[in-house]
Amino acid sequence: MSVVPPVLFLSHGAPPLADDPVWPGQLAEWSAAFARPESILVVSAHWEAAPIAVSASAARVPLLYDFWGFPRRYYDVTYAAPPAPALADAVAAALGGVARDETRGLDHGAYVPLVEMYADASLPVLQLSLPTLEPAALFAIGRALAPIREAGTLILASGFTTHNLRWFDPSAPADAAAPSASVEFDHWATEALAAEDLDALFDFAQRAPAAAIAHPRTEHWAPLYVALGAAYDHSGLSSRSVVDGFWYGLSKRSWQFG
């Protein structure tokens, strides 16, 4: 019987985060600390599509280099994970059907962290789209997906705890002091998750300090709710913060659930 993997919410970073002196090692240590999964389902901030859809599962397709203006080396990264047809079928069964986009490769919200966590690219990987940014609806999707964990599927929600690209200034040090809005939102999120305060988390736009500044648009926060739903059970929600700190003002905080 497969070991039930945890559920992760990971601040994935732009491609240059892979050059950070700390972050790649943190991800490698994190993935080594729990049993190796059988497959991986990624919910990335970089794929919004309704109706809900899964990425290519029948054959390998090229990665989706969904960014512009970076040095050539970021477009030379490869991650040849095997196809995931069985996982696609399991996701479709759990959700009562999904659209299938057999032309869509893994975007950088998936492969950038997976290169650090599972460098051998031997695990089947599938992406699931965000059909909405509404927290309760995404939580319900996570709840429906929870049973696929029993077969050894790691659910990886890939976003960013704060995400305002106006803060990104590559001429400054990556570890320069973060803006107060980023610090305040990060602190609030940490406390809300530690308290298992789902009401506050669902209503983050009204309750979190500087929410509209920390997330001018909420697609990088939205994957968290799929993770919360997939991890939640009758005893509540067990979480721990695994990665913290800031990168060009953005909070890298990442959590493990279950």
N, C-alpha and C positions, 0 to 999 in steps of 0.2 A: 504494500500500500504506500502511495506517495506521501511524503511529509507535506503538511499544509504550509505553504510559504507565507510570510508576512505580506502586508500591503504597504507600498511606499508612496510618499509624496516627495518628489525630488525637485529642487531648484536646478534646472538643467544648464542654464547659461547659454550665451552665444558661443559659437565655435571657439573663440579665443580663450574661453574659460578652461579649455583643455590644456592651455599653456600655464595655468596658474601653478605655483610651486607646491600648493597644498591640496587643492580640490581633487585631482586625479587619484592621489593616494588615499584620500578619505573615502572615495567611492570604492576603490579596490578593497580596502579594509572592511567596508560596510558589507559588500556582497559576500566576502569570505566569512563573515560572522554568522551567517545562517545557511541552512542546507541548500544545496544547489537545486533550483527548480527544474521542472520538466519542460516548461515553455514560459513565454513572457507575453503579456498583453499590455501594450503601452497606450495610455490616453494622453496625448500631447496637446499643449496649448496651440500648436501650429496646424491643427486640422479641425476646422469647423465645417460640418456638413450635415444637413438634414434632408431626408431621413437619415437616421444613424447608419453608419457604414463601417465596413472593415477594409483594410488594405489588401494588397495582393497576397494570396495565400497558396495558390496553385503552383507558382514558380517564382524563382528569384527575379526581382526587377531592380534596376539601378536605384541607388539612394536618391532622395529628393534634396538637393542642395538649395534649400529655400531661404537664401540670404544673398546679399549683393555687396560688392565693393570690398571684399576681403582678399588677402593674398592668395595666390594660386594654390598653396599647399593645403588650404582648408577644403578645396574642391577635389583634392586627390585622396582624401580619406575614404577608405572602403570598410564595409561591414557586411560580409556575405553570409548572413544568417540563413539557415535552411527554410524552405516553405513551411507553412503552418496550416495545412488544410483541416486537420482534426480539431485544432483550436478554433478555426473559423466556424466549423460546424457546431462546436460546443457553445460559442458565443451566440450564434444564431438561435440555438435552442433555448438558451437562457433568456434571451431578449424577445423571443417570439418572432424572430426574423430580422435580418439586417440587409441593407444593400451591400453589394460586393464590388469594389473597385480594383480589378485585377491589373490596373496600370499604375497604381500608386505605390511608390517605394516608401521606405522609412524616412521621415523627416529628421531634422537635426535635434528636435526634442526627444527623439528615440535614440538615434545612433550615437550622438555625442556622449551621453552618459554610459551607454552600453559598451562602447569601446573601452571605457575604463573599468566597468564592472565585470564584463564577460568578454575579455579580449579575444578568446578563441572563436567567437561567433558560431558556436556549435549548437546553440539552443534555438528552436523555432520562435520567431518573433512576429507578432501581429499588431497592427495599430487599429484603434477604435476612434471614430470621430466624435467630436463634441457636437451634438445636435442642437444644443441650447447652452446658454450661460447661466441659467436659472438654478440656484443652489439646490432647492428641494427636488427638482426634476433630475438633476445629476446624481443626487444622493439615491434616488429611487433606482436609477440605472445601476449604480454600484451595488445596491441590495440585490438586484436581480442577478448580477454577475458573481456574487459571493460563492455560489456552489462550484464554480469552475476552479476555485482554489483547492478543492478536495482532490482534484486530479494532478495537483502539483504546479498549477499556473501561478506565476508571480504577477500580480497586478501592479503596474508602475505608472503612477500619475505624475506627469512631467510638466512642470510649470515654473513659477518663480514666486517666492513669498512676497517680495515687492518688485514692481516692474514699471519704472518710469524712465524711459530712455533719454529723457532730457538730463538726467543725472549723469549719463555715461560720457565721460571725458577722458579719452585715452592719453591726453597730454598730462594728466594728473596720475599719481600713484594709484594702483588698483585698490590698495588698502587705506586710502585716505578716509578721513572721518565721513561717515554717511550722513545724508540730510536728516534733519529731525523727523520728518514725516516717515522716512523709511524705518528709523529706529523705533518710533512710536507704534507703527503698525506691526512690526516684528514682535515687539514686546506684548502687544495686545493679543496677537495670534497665539503666541506661546502660552499665555495665561489661559486663553479660552479653550485651547486644546487640552491643557493639563487639567482643567476643570470639567472637561467633557460637556461644555456648554454649547450644545447644538443650536439652541434658539439664537444665541448671540452670533454664532458662526453663520447661520442661515441669513441673519439680518446684518451682516457685516457692513454693508453700505451705509447703514444708519448708525451702527454702534461702534465700529472701529474708528479710532482716531486717524484722521488724514486719509481715509479710505480712498477718496476720489483722487488724491495726489499720489498715493502709493500705487494705485491701479487706475490710471486714466481710462483704461478699458480693462475688463476683468478676465480676459481669456487666459491669462497666466495664473490666476488664482482659482479659476473654475475647476481644473482637474482634481483639486483637493476633495471636492464633494463626491466624486466617484470613488476615491480612495476611502473616504469616511463611510460611505454606504457599504462598500465591499468588506470593510473591517468590522462594522458594527454588529453586535450580537446581543443576546438577552442580558448579558452581564455588563453591557455598556461598550466603552471604547477604550482600549489600552493603547497608549501612544508614548513614544519617547522621541525627543529631538536628538538627531544623530549628527547633523552638520549645522554649523551656525557661522556667523560672521557676515561680512559685506564685501562685495566686489563692485568697484566703481559705483558705490552707493546703493546697490541692489542687495537685498537680503538673500543669502544663500541657504537660509534655514530649510532643513529637510527633516521629515519625520518617518518613523517606522511604526506601523500599527499591527497589533497582534503578535 
